[in-house]
Amino acid sequence: MARYHRVIGPLAIFVAAALGTAPVIASAIVRHETLRSMAASASKGVLLLANASGGVLIYSSDIREKNPPLLGTITTGAPRPTGVWVDRHQTLYVVNDDFPNSSISEYKHGSMKPFRTITAGLSSPQHVAVGNDGTVYVDDIGIGTIVLTVYAPGSTTPTQTVNVEAQSGGHQAGGLAFDPNGNLLVATFTEDFGGQGEVFRIDPKTFTVSNLNLQSDQGPAIGTDAAGNLYVAQKHVSPHQILVYPPGKTTPSRSLFNHGYVFGMTVSHNGTVYAPTFQLVTSEFAPGATQPTNEFDPQGGVVDAALASSW
């Protein structure tokens, strides 16, 4: 595919600007793959953060732990992460928007090196999600459209592509999540102030695309909890908010107020929210909280998050 309008994805560009560095900042980062002892954190779980500057950062997911130390960094196979996902088998997937070498790296639980790498069918991948059957979904910014690229379990070549939305009005590919019925949810957003982002539902069997028609401006990050609540970050509002939509509803029931616009987000089964922001802090909300329970400043520019039992 011809490539003339983008070298790295929008999230990586924003982070580079916020850090006051050039997009090549990844080469200036000290790489390391030595884990500190994680015995104390293993029982609490870990938070895996995609650093657009390079690497996946590993922290404790215990929101009671203020200013948690960096426990380790995965660097091999993670040159420019824009999205992370952990599946039900605790396999980690890291999507790298690194044209012309964009990739998806897959890691066995606890490994620091990928066992499989996907490169076919990728242009400017932004986020990744994996179904319970192992199907891999990636939202990709093609030429003039947002494309969902689908890989069958274990495959490194695409089995399906779905045009989600034309990039009219500057729309970009946002986060991915699943609803309680296993349908894939795809967020889009726009850089234009006053532009209206949207969230789409895609049936994994028929690949039919339908608009949820949510009532409010939508941003780049979404997540769901075990009860089926949908969490959607807003972009063009102040103060910045994460809206919570009950199952099947198009109007939010409550808001989480954040200290910056949210890049990416992961939500635990019980509704704990982890949200990296443009202000380079990661906000953590206890279930039901409307203000951050904890905030900390991870190293680098974090743009997405995932949870694992340990690493």
N, C-alpha and C positions, 0 to 999 in steps of 0.2 A: 504494500500500500504506500502510495506517495506520502511523503511527510514534509510539510513545509511551514506549518503554523505553530508547532509546539516541539520543544525539546524535553521539557519535564512538565509534569502535571500541575494544575493550578494550586493544589495544596502545597507542593514543594516550593513553588514560586513565592507564595505568601510567606512561608516560613523563612525562606532565604532573605526576603525583604525585611521581615521582622527582626532577624538576627543581624541585619546590616552587612550581609555577606553576599558574595556572588553565588550563582547556582552550582558552582563547582566546589562548594564548601565541603562536600563529602571527602574529597581527597586530603583535606587538611585535618581530618579528625583522627585522633589516635585510635587504632583498632585494637581490640582485645577480646579474647574468647575464654578468659579464665574466670570461672564462677567462684564467688565467695561461698563460704559455707551457707547452705540454705536450710539446715535442719530446723531452725527455729521458725521458718516461714512455711515449710512444707505443709503443715497441718492447716494453715490459714489460707493457702492458695496463693497464686502469683498473678500479677498484672503484667501483661506483655504489651509494650508500647512501641508503635511504629515510628521511628525517627527518620523523617524525610532527609536528614543530613547523612544518614547511613546507620544501619544496625537496628536491631530490636532490643529495647531496654527491658530488663527484668526487675520488677519491684514486688514487694509484698502487696497483696490485695486487701489486707486488713485496714479498713478505713479508720480504725482507732489509733493507728501508728502514725504519729506526726513526723513529717520530714523523713520518710523512710529512705534508707540507704539504697544505692544501686547495687543489686545483687549480682548482676552479670550482663553481658551484652552478646547477642548473636550477631556476628558480622558476615560469616561465610554465607553467600547466597542472599544477602540483604544489602545491596549497594545503595538503594534508594527506595525504601518502603513507603508506600502510600496507604496500604491496608493490611490488616492481619485478621485471622480467624482461627479458632480452635474448634475442631469437630468433636463429636461424641466419643471418639476413640482417643481424644487428647492429642491428635495430630495437629501441628501448627502449619498454617498456610500464610506465606508472606508474598504480597504482590508488589513488584518493583516497577515503577514508571521510569524507565531508563532507556528510552529509545536511542539507538536501534536495538538495544539489548534488553528490552523489557522481558520480565519473567515472573513466574510464580514458583516459589521454592516451598517444598514440603519437608517437614521435619518430624521424625518419630518423637514421641513424648520424651522430653529430657535431653534430646540431642542438640548439639550446637552446629551440626552440618546437615544439609539437606540430603535426603535419600532419593528425591525425584525433583526434576526441574521441568517446568512447562515454558516453552517459548513460542510455539506455533500459534498463530491466530491472534497475537497480541500487538497492539499499536501503542496506545497510551492508557494502560489499565489503571484503575483508581482504587477499587475495592473488591474484595473476594468474600464469598459465602459458600458454605458446603452443606448440602442436605444430609439428612439422616442416612440416605442410601449411598452417600459418598460422591454424589454429583457435585461438580465444582462450577460455580457461577462467578463471572467477572464482569463488572461494568467497565466499558472501554469507550474512550472518546475517539470515534472514527472521524472521517472527513464529513462534517455536516450533520452528524447524527450521534446519539448515544446508543451504543450497541451492547447488548448482553451476550457474552460468549459463554457457551456451555460445553463442559467436558464430562463425558461419562466416567463413572468410577474407575480409577486407575489409568485413564487415557491421558496422553500428552498432546492429542490433536483434537480440535473442536468437533463436536457432533451436531451443534446447532448454534445459530446466531439469531438474535431477535433485535429488531430496531425498536428501541423503547420510545425515543422522542427525538424530533429534529432539534438542532441546536439554535432554533430561532430565539432571538432575544438574549443570546449569550448563555443559554442554559448549559450547565456542567453536570457531570455524573456525580451523584452523592452516594450515601451509604446503602448497605444491603441488610436485610433482616428477613425472618420468616414469621408468618402469622400462625396461630394455633392449628390451622388446617394444612400446614406445610406449603402454602403459597409463598412465593418469593416477593418481597417488597423492595422496590427500587426508588430511592429518593433522587430528585433533581433539584438544582438551585440555579440562581442567576446572579451574576456579579452586578447587574444594573440595579441601582437603588430604586425600590418600588416594584421591582420585578417579582413575579410570583413563581416560587418553586412548587413542585408537585411530588406526590408519592403515588407510584403505580403498583398494582398487583399483577403478578404473572403466574398463571397456572403452570406448574411444572410438567404436566402431561400434555396439554394442548398448546402451551406457550401463548395463550390469549392474554393480551395486555388490556388492563382496565384501570381507569383513574379513580383513586379513592375519593377525590373531590373534597379534601380536607379544607376546613374553613380557617385559614390563617396562612401567612407567609411561611414557606418551608425553607429550611437550610440544608446543609450537606450531610447531616448526621441523623441516623434513626436507630432504634433498638426496640426489642420487645421483651416482656417478662413472661413468666410461666402462666400468669393469669390472662395473657393475651392483650395486655395494655400496650399501646404503641407510643413510643417516646420519639418526638420529632424536634430537632433543634431549629430555632428561628435564626435568620441572618440579619434582616434589615429592620430590626426593632431595637429600641433601647428602653429599659435595660434588657440585656440578652436573656432569652428564656428557652427552656426546654418544655414543650407542651406535651401533656399526657392525655391520650385519647383512649377511652374505654373500648373494648371490643365492639366493632360494628358501628361506632359513632364517628361523626364527621366534625364534631365540636369538642374541644378539650375539656376535661373535668378539672384540671388543675395545672399549675405552672411551677417549674423549678427555675429560680432566678440565679443566673450565672454571671460571673465577673468578666465575661468575654465571649465572643462568638465561637461556637463549638465546631471543631474540625471533624472529629470522629467520636464514636461513642460505643460503649458496650454496657449491657444491662444484665445483671445476674438474674437467676430464676426468681429470687425473692424481691426484686425491684431495686437493688442497689445499683446506682448509676455511676459510671466512670467516664469522664468527659474531658479530653484534651482540648485546650482553647487556643485561640489566636494569640493570646497574651502569654503563651508559653508556660502556662501552669496547667496542671491536671486537677480538675474538681471532682470530688467524690461525694455522693449524696446517699445518706442512709434511706432505707425504704420509707416512703411517705414524707421525707423532708422536702422543704421548699427552698432552703438555702444550703450551700455546701457544708457538709459535715467536716470535711477536711480538704485542704488544698496543698499541693506541693509542686515544686519546680524541678521537673526531671531534666536531665542533661539533653541538650540539643533541641530540635524542633519536632515535637510529637504531633502526629496527625491522625492516629487511630489507636484503638485499644482492643484487647481480647483477654479473656480469663482462662486460666488453666489451674488444675489441682496442685501442680508443683512443676518445677523444672530443674 
